[in-house]
Amino acid sequence: MGMNDEPGAERLTPWSDLDEARQTELLAAYQADLDALPPTCSLETKVERFARWLAGRGIGFSMDDVGRPGPGHGRSAR
């Protein structure tokens, strides 16, 4: 059962459904909170922290979203 499927859980808007401008806005807003956290090299920890922060804003994010191009990036640069 996923984060959005749990009984009583609020439905989160998937990160991938946000347009590039909204994703950029959220990333910039997260930077201030990120600067207050202890540094980590762990990708899992970074994703967990960002996902928790986004969930507080009604946005769902998971490891599956890492490295996935956002809307408008359908073509690879190859």
ROTORPA-868210 format. One record per residue: x, y, z of N, C-alpha, C, CB in turn. Coordinates in nm, 4 decimals, decimal comma. Last residue first. Glycine has a CB too. Layout:
n_c1:n_c2:n_c3:ca_c1:ca_c2:ca_c3:c_c1:c_c2:c_c3:cb_c1:cb_c2:cb_c3
X:Y:Z:X:Y:Z:X:Y:Z:X:Y:Z .
...
! end
This chain:
n_c1:n_c2:n_c3:ca_c1:ca_c2:ca_c3:c_c1:c_c2:c_c3:cb_c1:cb_c2:cb_c3
2,0257:1,2914:-2,5901:2,1199:1,2127:-2,6701:2,1172:1,2476:-2,8143:2,0925:1,0689:-2,6555 .
1,8513:1,4037:-2,4193:1,9477:1,4936:-2,4834:2,0472:1,4183:-2,5703:2,0223:1,5738:-2,3785 .
1,5149:1,2847:-2,4636:1,6468:1,2771:-2,4014:1,7425:1,3637:-2,4811:1,6978:1,1300:-2,3938 .
1,1988:1,4409:-2,4291:1,3078:1,3898:-2,5122:1,4375:1,3867:-2,4351:1,3240:1,4742:-2,6378 .
1,0219:1,5505:-2,2445:0,9953:1,4184:-2,2998:1,1080:1,3592:-2,3814:0,8754:1,4242:-2,3830 .
0,9877:1,7666:-2,0680:1,1201:1,7104:-2,0917:1,1087:1,5695:-2,1489:1,2022:1,7089:-1,9617 .
0,7407:1,8513:-1,9977:0,8093:1,9274:-2,1014:0,9491:1,8767:-2,1316:0,8168:2,0704:-2,0617 .
0,7627:1,7643:-1,6536:0,6809:1,7954:-1,7705:0,7589:1,8801:-1,8703:0,5528:1,8680:-1,7285 .
1,0891:1,6270:-1,5649:0,9568:1,6813:-1,5375:0,8795:1,7054:-1,6656:0,9678:1,8101:-1,4586 .
1,2742:1,3229:-1,5679:1,2485:1,4573:-1,6204:1,1054:1,5002:-1,5902:1,2745:1,4622:-1,7723 .
1,3946:1,1685:-1,2822:1,2900:1,1637:-1,3845:1,2680:1,3050:-1,4357:1,1568:1,1026:-1,3282 .
1,5676:1,1883:-1,0718:1,6243:1,1766:-1,2056:1,5227:1,1671:-1,3169:1,7113:1,0590:-1,2114 .
1,3295:1,0596:-0,8596:1,4679:1,1064:-0,8691:1,5194:1,0819:-1,0101:1,5584:1,0353:-0,7644 .
1,0884:0,9360:-0,8398:1,0911:1,0682:-0,9026:1,2325:1,1219:-0,9221:1,0116:1,1657:-0,8196 .
1,1310:0,7075:-0,6939:1,0972:0,6925:-0,8360:1,1033:0,8252:-0,9109:0,9584:0,6320:-0,8505 .
1,1532:0,7962:-0,4365:1,2774:0,7646:-0,5061:1,2520:0,7488:-0,6566:1,3404:0,6361:-0,4483 .
0,8873:1,0434:-0,4300:0,9524:0,9194:-0,3887:1,0813:0,9011:-0,4679:0,8580:0,7977:-0,4087 .
0,6324:1,2645:-0,3281:0,7630:1,2479:-0,3929:0,8236:1,1187:-0,3409:0,8582:1,3708:-0,3654 .
0,3376:1,4607:-0,3274:0,3992:1,3298:-0,3094:0,5278:1,3193:-0,3895:0,3025:1,2189:-0,3503 .
0,2264:1,7473:-0,1554:0,2928:1,6935:-0,2743:0,3557:1,5590:-0,2402:0,4004:1,7924:-0,3278 .
0,1324:1,8957:0,0598:0,0362:1,8243:-0,0240:0,0939:1,7632:-0,1503:-0,0723:1,9156:-0,0615 .
0,3188:1,9927:0,2249:0,2623:2,0895:0,1305:0,1687:2,0221:0,0306:0,3743:2,1622:0,0559 .
0,4142:1,7810:0,3570:0,3539:1,8867:0,4377:0,2893:1,9954:0,3533:0,4575:1,9480:0,5275 .
0,5391:1,6556:0,1479:0,4122:1,6001:0,1969:0,3391:1,7019:0,2837:0,4368:1,4702:0,2766 .
0,7808:1,7998:0,1281:0,6769:1,8163:0,0260:0,5410:1,7660:0,0739:0,7167:1,7430:-0,1014 .
0,9117:1,6998:0,3559:0,8873:1,8435:0,3423:0,7744:1,8683:0,2419:1,0165:1,9170:0,2980 .
0,9269:1,4285:0,2896:0,8560:1,4698:0,4114:0,8181:1,6176:0,4025:0,9431:1,4439:0,5373 .
1,0854:1,4434:0,0586:0,9499:1,3877:0,0507:0,8667:1,4299:0,1714:0,9553:1,2341:0,0413 .
1,3230:1,5439:0,1660:1,2502:1,6236:0,0677:1,1053:1,5758:0,0583:1,3189:1,6156:-0,0705 .
1,3941:1,3280:0,3371:1,3750:1,4638:0,3900:1,2905:1,5489:0,2952:1,5111:1,5316:0,4140 .
1,4156:1,1155:0,1498:1,3221:1,1078:0,2624:1,2916:1,2465:0,3185:1,3790:1,0179:0,3730 .
1,6227:1,2085:-0,0147:1,4892:1,1884:-0,0715:1,3850:1,1845:0,0399:1,4840:1,0578:-0,1548 .
1,8339:1,2111:0,1736:1,7959:1,3339:0,1020:1,6545:1,3230:0,0468:1,8948:1,3629:-0,0124 .
1,8427:0,9405:0,2446:1,8108:1,0419:0,3455:1,7657:1,1711:0,2795:1,9321:1,0683:0,4360 .
1,9162:0,8283:-0,0027:1,7918:0,7880:0,0623:1,7478:0,8916:0,1664:1,8085:0,6503:0,1283 .
2,1664:0,9396:-0,0459:2,0567:0,9760:-0,1354:1,9226:0,9421:-0,0709:2,0708:0,9038:-0,2712 .
2,3864:1,0546:0,1892:2,2909:0,9477:0,1618:2,1768:0,9973:0,0732:2,2354:0,8913:0,2928 .
2,5424:1,2499:0,2767:2,5771:1,1988:0,1439:2,4762:1,0935:0,0997:2,7199:1,1396:0,1437 .
2,4321:1,5411:0,4506:2,4352:1,3959:0,4346:2,4760:1,3620:0,2922:2,2975:1,3330:0,4686 .
2,4332:1,8043:0,6973:2,4645:1,7510:0,5651:2,4633:1,5980:0,5651:2,6007:1,8025:0,5182 .
2,1483:1,8906:0,8950:2,2859:1,8420:0,8888:2,3131:1,7830:0,7504:2,3123:1,7362:0,9997 .
1,9517:2,1766:0,7873:1,9669:2,0347:0,8202:2,1136:1,9937:0,8182:1,8867:1,9479:0,7222 .
1,9371:2,4318:0,6943:1,9333:2,4153:0,8395:1,9537:2,2696:0,8831:1,8011:2,4665:0,8932 .
1,9242:2,4083:0,4203:2,0439:2,4705:0,4774:2,0514:2,4530:0,6292:2,0470:2,6187:0,4426 .
1,6637:2,3164:0,3887:1,7760:2,2253:0,3663:1,9031:2,2791:0,4302:1,7978:2,2029:0,2165 .
1,5157:2,5475:0,4178:1,5054:2,4424:0,5194:1,6223:2,3460:0,5091:1,3730:2,3663:0,5052 .
1,6006:2,6790:0,1831:1,6157:2,7438:0,3145:1,6086:2,6410:0,4271:1,5070:2,8515:0,3346 .
1,5236:2,4972:-0,0208:1,6652:2,5258:0,0043:1,6874:2,5891:0,1416:1,7199:2,6180:-0,1043 .
1,2517:2,4960:-0,0607:1,3099:2,3912:0,0236:1,4535:2,4234:0,0623:1,3047:2,2569:-0,0481 .
1,2197:2,7016:-0,2437:1,1661:2,7185:-0,1088:1,2268:2,6164:-0,0126:1,0131:2,7054:-0,1100 .
1,3359:2,5811:-0,4687:1,3949:2,7036:-0,4133:1,3473:2,7257:-0,2696:1,3587:2,8261:-0,5011 .
1,1564:2,3696:-0,5082:1,2982:2,3420:-0,4817:1,3665:2,4625:-0,4186:1,3704:2,3027:-0,6113 .
0,9211:2,5140:-0,5650:0,9293:2,4312:-0,4445:1,0740:2,3987:-0,4085:0,8502:2,3020:-0,4638 .
0,9953:2,6338:-0,8094:0,9527:2,7166:-0,6956:0,9653:2,6385:-0,5644:0,8066:2,7651:-0,7151 .
1,0358:2,4063:-0,9669:1,1474:2,4970:-0,9389:1,1173:2,5845:-0,8179:1,1775:2,5848:-1,0612 .
0,7738:2,3063:-0,9767:0,8813:2,2249:-0,9195:0,9994:2,3133:-0,8797:0,9268:2,1164:-1,0199 .
0,6491:2,5195:-1,1104:0,6092:2,4873:-0,9722:0,7161:2,4023:-0,9037:0,4731:2,4129:-0,9705 .
0,7799:2,5055:-1,3604:0,7858:2,6286:-1,2810:0,7513:2,6010:-1,1348:0,6901:2,7345:-1,3387 .
0,7096:2,2491:-1,4555:0,8491:2,2804:-1,4236:0,8616:2,4043:-1,3349:0,9284:2,3009:-1,5519 .
0,4066:2,1294:-1,2971:0,4834:2,1832:-1,4093:0,6221:2,2254:-1,3608:0,4092:2,3033:-1,4748 .
0,3338:1,8148:-1,1411:0,3591:1,9588:-1,1311:0,4349:2,0068:-1,2537:0,4382:1,9922:-1,0026 .
0,3267:1,5442:-1,1608:0,2124:1,6174:-1,2166:0,2318:1,7687:-1,2130:0,0861:1,5811:-1,1411 .
0,5444:1,4502:-1,0221:0,5511:1,4448:-1,1684:0,4341:1,5166:-1,2354:0,5549:1,3005:-1,2144 .
0,4550:1,4634:-0,7592:0,5575:1,5569:-0,8050:0,5581:1,5642:-0,9577:0,6965:1,5151:-0,7525 .
0,1053:1,4119:-0,7093:0,2365:1,3594:-0,7472:0,3292:1,4695:-0,7993:0,2206:1,2505:-0,8531 .
-0,0622:1,5317:-0,4332:-0,0417:1,5549:-0,5759:0,0962:1,5017:-0,6121:-0,0556:1,7072:-0,6123 .
-0,2072:1,3083:-0,2007:-0,0986:1,3986:-0,2358:-0,0918:1,4124:-0,3869:0,0361:1,3482:-0,1792 .
-0,4771:1,2732:0,0116:-0,4266:1,2492:-0,1235:-0,3214:1,3544:-0,1537:-0,5419:1,2526:-0,2294 .
-0,4257:1,1729:0,3471:-0,4596:1,2788:0,2533:-0,4027:1,2434:0,1161:-0,4056:1,4163:0,3023 .
-0,5436:0,8702:0,4841:-0,4315:0,9531:0,4381:-0,4827:1,0561:0,3383:-0,3196:0,8657:0,3741 .
-0,7503:0,7024:0,5418:-0,7416:0,8260:0,6177:-0,6286:0,9175:0,5746:-0,7263:0,7945:0,7606 .
-0,5630:0,4219:0,4400:-0,6923:0,4761:0,4838:-0,6724:0,6012:0,5690:-0,7716:0,3699:0,5631 .
-0,3142:0,4757:0,1926:-0,3464:0,4395:0,3294:-0,4797:0,5008:0,3703:-0,2351:0,4842:0,4246 .
-0,2329:0,5595:-0,0542:-0,3387:0,4601:-0,0493:-0,3827:0,4249:0,0919:-0,2941:0,3369:-0,1190 .
-0,0153:0,7227:-0,0652:-0,1435:0,7846:-0,0976:-0,2608:0,6891:-0,0823:-0,1404:0,8378:-0,2378 .
0,1924:0,5479:-0,0059:0,1670:0,6601:0,0839:0,0290:0,7207:0,0589:0,2752:0,7669:0,0671 .
0,0715:0,2142:-0,0920:0,1546:0,3332:-0,1042:0,1122:0,4429:-0,0087:0,1508:0,3847:-0,2452 .
0,0854:-0,1173:0,0000:0,0000:0,0000:0,0000:0,0899:0,1234:0,0000:-0,0971:-0,0001:0,1228 .
! end
